[in-house]
Every structure is written in structure tokens, then in C-alpha cells.
């Protein structure tokens, strides 16, 4: 199990577009995102899965907005 915290993974993805960091974040949070999508969409499983994937993709596209530069 990867013990790197989410903020480190988010920074790695925002700065380097690290596939490993992205995959770790998705593994950690996909079930939560999916369950929220299922409740909100209230439709078929497939529609909820699509909604969850779109939300994760959008969050990762915008991650640079929440990552602040490290101060030495």
C-alpha cells in the first residue's frame, strides 16, 4: 500500500503529470466519487460510472489551481 499522502500525490501530478500519482489518487477516491455520483444521478450504474469518471477527470484538470508552490 502506498502511504504517500494525497497532497504530495496531487503536487506530483500537477507539476509532472505523473501517471503513478494520478493512478494512486484514483484508486483511493474512486469509490467515494462513484457512490456520490450514484446518489446524485440516481440513474443506471453505467451513467453513474460515467459521471464519476468525468468528475475525476475534471478535478485532475483543475488540480493546478489548488497546488501552491513550495517555499524553500
N, C-alpha and C positions, 0 to 999 in steps of 0.2 A: 504494500500500500504506500502511495506517495504521500508524504507528510508535509510537503511544501504548502504553505498557506495560500489562500485564494488571491491575496493582494500581490504576492510575488508572481504567481502564475499569470495574473492579469497584466502585470507590468511586462513580463516576458512576451506575452502575446502582443501587447500594444507596441512595444519597441522593436521586436524582432520578428513578429508574425510567426512565433513558434508553434508548429503543429502539435508538438507534445504538450505544451501548456494549454492549448485550445482543447485537446482531447481530454486532458485531466479535468478541466473545468466542466466540460460537457458531462463526463462520467459522474462527477459529483452532484450536478444540479439538474440533470435531465428529468429525473423522477418528480422532483418538485415542480419544475416548469410544466411538465406534462400533466400532472394532476390539477394544477391551476387552470391550464387550458381546457381540460376536460370539464371542469366545473363551469367555467365561463362560457365556453362554446355550447356545451350541453348537446352536442350532436354525436355523430358517429365517432368511433375510435380513430378512424383514418383522418377525419377532419381535425380532431384534437391533436393528433400527431403532427399534422402539417402546421397547425397553429403554433405548437411548441417549437418546432424547428425554425419557423420564421422568427419567433421571439428571440431565440438564442442567437440566430444569425444577426438580427438587428442589434442586439446587445453587444455582440462582439465587434460589429462595425463601428459602434459608438464608444468602445471602451477607452479610446484615447482621450475622451473628454473627462474621464474620472481619474485617469492616471496622471499624477503630478510629478514633475521632475524631482529626482532625489537631490537633496542638498548634501554636499560632502561634509 
